[in-house]
């Protein structure tokens, strides 16, 4: 009997559920949920940036902190959590970090939640 290893690209069903659970926990925070809403239409919520395009590259973490009215360390922690669960992507340009939604991951999570009920 040949033993097949699970694909490294496709997490197992329990792992997918665990990832979805982590996403739900991350989005249970109002500040993180608000960040996700703003990044859905960044041009409507953030001013133009000197470095990086709002849509292509994402929004500078400093703008997100300012809009939330919180300090940079607190904003960075919120953003780190969202990146860790895969719903945001971070991109470095010079000394700045820009954040944008990972729409494919968001669609996958929604599908997992819908199919899991």
C-alpha positions as CSV (number, residue, x, y, z in Angstrom):
1,X,0.0,0.0,0.0
2,X,1.4,3.4,-1.0
3,X,1.1,6.1,1.5
4,X,0.2,9.5,0.0
5,X,1.4,12.7,1.7
6,X,-1.1,15.5,1.8
7,X,-0.2,18.2,-0.7
8,X,1.7,21.1,0.8
9,X,-0.3,23.5,-1.3
10,X,-3.7,22.5,-0.2
11,X,-4.3,22.4,3.6
12,X,-6.4,19.5,5.0
13,X,-10.0,20.1,5.9
14,X,-9.3,20.5,9.6
15,X,-6.5,22.9,8.9
16,X,-8.7,25.0,6.6
17,X,-11.3,25.1,9.3
18,X,-8.7,26.1,11.8
19,X,-7.5,28.9,9.4
20,X,-11.1,30.1,9.0
21,X,-11.5,30.1,12.8
22,X,-8.3,32.3,13.1
23,X,-9.7,34.7,10.5
24,X,-13.0,35.0,12.4
25,X,-11.0,35.7,15.6
26,X,-9.0,38.3,13.9
27,X,-12.1,40.0,12.4
28,X,-13.9,39.9,15.8
29,X,-12.0,43.1,16.7
30,X,-13.8,46.3,15.5
31,X,-10.5,48.1,14.5
32,X,-9.4,45.2,12.3
33,X,-12.8,44.9,10.8
34,X,-12.8,48.6,10.0
35,X,-9.4,48.3,8.4
36,X,-10.7,45.6,6.1
37,X,-13.7,47.8,5.2
38,X,-11.5,50.8,4.4
39,X,-9.1,48.7,2.3
40,X,-12.0,47.5,0.2
41,X,-12.0,50.9,-1.4
42,X,-8.8,52.6,-0.5
43,X,-9.2,55.6,-2.8
44,X,-12.4,56.6,-1.0
45,X,-10.9,56.4,2.4
46,X,-7.2,57.5,2.1
47,X,-5.4,60.4,0.6
48,X,-2.9,59.9,-2.3
49,X,0.5,58.7,-1.2
50,X,3.9,59.9,-2.3
51,X,5.2,56.3,-2.5
52,X,3.1,53.4,-3.7
53,X,-0.3,53.3,-5.4
54,X,-3.3,53.0,-3.1
55,X,-4.8,50.1,-5.1
56,X,-1.8,48.4,-6.6
57,X,0.6,48.6,-3.7
58,X,-1.8,49.1,-0.8
59,X,-2.1,51.8,1.9
60,X,0.8,52.9,4.1
61,X,0.5,51.7,7.7
62,X,1.0,55.2,8.9
63,X,-2.2,56.4,7.1
64,X,-4.1,53.4,8.6
65,X,-2.9,54.3,12.1
66,X,-3.8,58.0,11.7
67,X,-7.3,57.1,10.4
68,X,-7.9,54.8,13.3
69,X,-6.7,57.5,15.7
70,X,-4.2,55.1,17.4
71,X,-0.4,54.9,17.7
72,X,1.8,53.2,15.1
73,X,2.7,50.2,17.4
74,X,-1.0,49.4,18.0
75,X,-1.8,49.7,14.3
76,X,1.1,47.5,13.4
77,X,-0.1,44.8,15.8
78,X,-3.6,44.9,14.2
79,X,-2.1,44.8,10.7
80,X,0.3,42.0,11.7
81,X,-2.6,39.8,12.9
82,X,-4.5,40.4,9.6
83,X,-1.4,39.5,7.6
84,X,-0.8,36.4,9.7
85,X,-4.3,35.0,9.0
86,X,-3.9,35.8,5.3
87,X,-6.6,38.4,4.6
88,X,-4.0,41.2,4.1
89,X,-0.7,41.3,2.2
90,X,2.2,43.5,3.3
91,X,4.6,45.1,0.8
92,X,7.7,47.1,1.6
93,X,8.6,50.1,-0.4
94,X,11.6,51.9,0.8
95,X,11.1,52.3,4.6
96,X,7.3,52.0,4.5
97,X,5.0,49.0,4.7
98,X,1.8,49.1,2.6
99,X,-1.2,46.9,3.1
100,X,-3.9,45.6,0.8
101,X,-6.6,43.0,1.0
102,X,-5.9,39.5,-0.3
103,X,-9.2,39.1,-2.2
104,X,-8.5,35.5,-3.2
105,X,-8.0,34.5,0.4
106,X,-11.1,36.4,1.5
107,X,-13.2,34.6,-1.2
108,X,-11.7,31.2,0.0
109,X,-12.6,32.0,3.6
110,X,-16.2,33.0,2.7
111,X,-16.6,29.8,0.7
112,X,-15.2,27.7,3.6
113,X,-17.7,29.3,6.0
114,X,-20.6,28.9,3.6
115,X,-19.8,25.3,2.8
116,X,-19.1,24.4,6.4
117,X,-22.6,25.1,7.6
